[in-house]
Amino acid sequence: MLDTTLAGLRRQGVHETPQVLLADAGYWHTAQMQQIAEQGIEVLAPPDGNMREGTRPGWNRAVYEQMRETLKTDRGRQLYAQRKITIEPVFGQIKYNRRIDRFMRRGRAAARSEWRLAAATHKLLKLVCHERRRGEPCRGLLT
């Protein structure tokens, strides 16, 4: 996902490398995270989900403990909190307000097409609301 994001940014003329990558616990993949870190990008991804009591069985090695400690620092908490205000509202709008909470078609390509359509219509609704009210909330479409 990072490579796709960087390629998209470069197509738009943005050539700076991000300083930090924020990810959910479900995206933990040690080898990929090490490759990203080698590019000079700090990775913040909790090894454990927030619903879990304690640590995941077998996930007690140094790399997991180091990430847990990093996320406990003031800086780590502050950076990781940015994820909640940047991406989570989009999922909330799409899943709960628009009731698009599952894919209707089978297969990866079909699911990807459905997601792209949902994301595109989300952006279009935001644009319509912005134009309609010039920054005021758009009741009924995106609330």
C-alpha positions in Angstrom: 0.0 0.0 0.0 2.9 2.3 0.7 4.4 1.8 -2.7 1.0 2.6 -4.4 0.6 5.7 -2.2 4.1 7.0 -3.0 3.5 6.4 -6.7 0.2 8.3 -6.5 1.9 11.2 -4.7 4.7 11.3 -7.3 2.1 11.5 -10.1 0.6 14.5 -8.3 4.0 16.2 -8.1 4.7 15.4 -4.4 8.2 13.9 -4.1 8.8 14.2 -0.3 9.0 10.9 1.5 6.5 10.6 4.5 8.2 10.6 7.8 5.8 8.2 9.6 3.5 5.4 8.5 0.5 4.7 10.8 -1.2 1.3 10.5 -3.8 -0.8 12.4 -2.7 -3.8 14.4 -4.0 -6.1 11.6 -1.4 -4.8 9.2 1.6 -6.0 11.3 4.1 -7.7 9.1 7.6 -7.6 10.5 9.5 -8.1 7.2 7.5 -5.4 5.4 7.8 -3.0 8.3 11.6 -3.5 8.4 11.8 -2.7 4.6 9.8 0.5 5.2 12.0 1.5 8.1 15.1 1.0 5.8 13.6 3.6 3.5 13.8 6.1 6.4 10.1 6.0 7.3 9.1 5.3 10.9 6.4 2.7 11.2 3.9 2.8 14.0 1.6 -0.2 14.2 0.5 -1.9 17.4 1.3 -5.6 17.5 -1.8 -6.2 19.5 -5.4 -5.2 18.9 -7.0 -2.9 21.4 -9.6 -5.5 22.4 -7.0 -8.0 23.5 -6.1 -8.4 27.2 -2.3 -8.7 27.3 0.0 -9.6 24.4 -0.6 -12.0 21.6 0.8 -15.5 22.3 4.3 -15.8 20.8 4.6 -12.1 20.1 7.0 -11.3 22.9 10.2 -10.8 21.0 12.2 -7.6 21.1 10.6 -6.1 17.9 7.1 -6.4 19.4 8.1 -5.0 22.8 10.0 -2.1 21.2 6.9 -1.1 19.2 4.7 -1.4 22.3 7.1 0.9 24.2 7.3 3.4 21.3 3.5 3.6 21.2 3.4 4.2 24.9 5.5 7.4 24.7 3.8 10.8 24.4 5.1 11.2 20.9 3.9 7.7 19.9 0.4 8.2 21.3 0.2 11.6 19.7 1.2 10.4 16.3 -0.9 7.3 16.4 -3.9 9.3 17.4 -3.7 11.1 14.1 -4.9 7.9 12.4 -8.2 8.3 14.2 -8.9 11.7 12.8 -7.6 11.1 9.3 -9.0 7.8 8.1 -11.5 6.5 10.6 -14.1 9.2 9.8 -14.1 8.0 6.2 -14.8 4.5 7.2 -17.5 5.7 9.6 -19.3 7.6 6.9 -19.1 4.8 4.4 -19.9 1.9 6.7 -22.4 3.4 9.1 -24.0 6.5 7.6 -24.2 5.2 4.1 -24.7 1.5 5.2 -22.1 0.1 3.0 -20.8 -2.4 5.5 -20.1 -5.4 3.3 -19.2 -6.3 -0.3 -22.0 -7.6 -2.4 -19.9 -9.4 -5.0 -17.4 -12.2 -4.7 -13.7 -12.1 -5.5 -10.9 -9.7 -5.0 -11.3 -7.8 -8.2 -15.1 -7.4 -7.6 -14.6 -6.2 -4.0 -11.9 -3.8 -5.1 -14.3 -2.3 -7.7 -17.0 -2.0 -5.1 -14.6 -0.3 -2.7 -13.4 2.1 -5.4 -17.0 3.0 -6.2 -17.8 3.6 -2.5 -14.7 5.8 -2.0 -15.4 7.8 -5.2 -19.0 8.5 -4.3 -17.8 9.5 -0.8 -15.5 12.1 -2.3 -18.3 13.3 -4.7 -20.7 13.7 -1.8 -18.1 15.7 0.1 -17.7 17.9 -3.0 -21.4 18.4 -3.5 -21.8 19.3 0.2 -19.0 21.7 0.1 -20.3 23.5 -3.0 -23.8 23.5 -1.7 -23.1 25.1 1.6 -19.6 26.4 1.4 -18.2 24.6 4.3 -21.3 24.1 6.4 -22.3 20.5 7.2 -24.3 18.8 4.5 -27.3 17.3 6.4 -28.8 14.2 4.8 -26.0 13.3 2.5 -22.9 13.1 4.8 -23.9 13.3 8.4 
